[in-house]
Amino acid sequence: MSDMSDTSPLDDMVEPVEITPSIPGPIKRHPIRGAFWGLVGGIGMAMVLISRAVIALGTLTPLVVIALVMVLGVAWAYVAPPKKAPA
């Protein structure tokens, strides 16, 4: 039988490299930014719905639309994948 050793001829040519795991910091979310863009989007959607005669201007419905889109904006701020930090 041949002598099987644990060393390889390449072991002398390759340097061992220590790999340190990078532990990411806490994920930073932006609910205020989501609420702001939800407000902007809600106002825009309410204006489109009013101009298309889907909802009436003098009712509570435009405010409900704005509030719903704001809630969606805040929910998206918490659920969306975080962006990479600029390098």
Secondary structure, 3 states (H helix, E strand, C coil): CCCCCCCCHHHHCCCCCCCCCCCCCCCCCCHHHHHHHHHHHHHHHHHHHHHCCCCCCCCCHHHHHHHHHHHHHHHHHHHCCCCCCCC
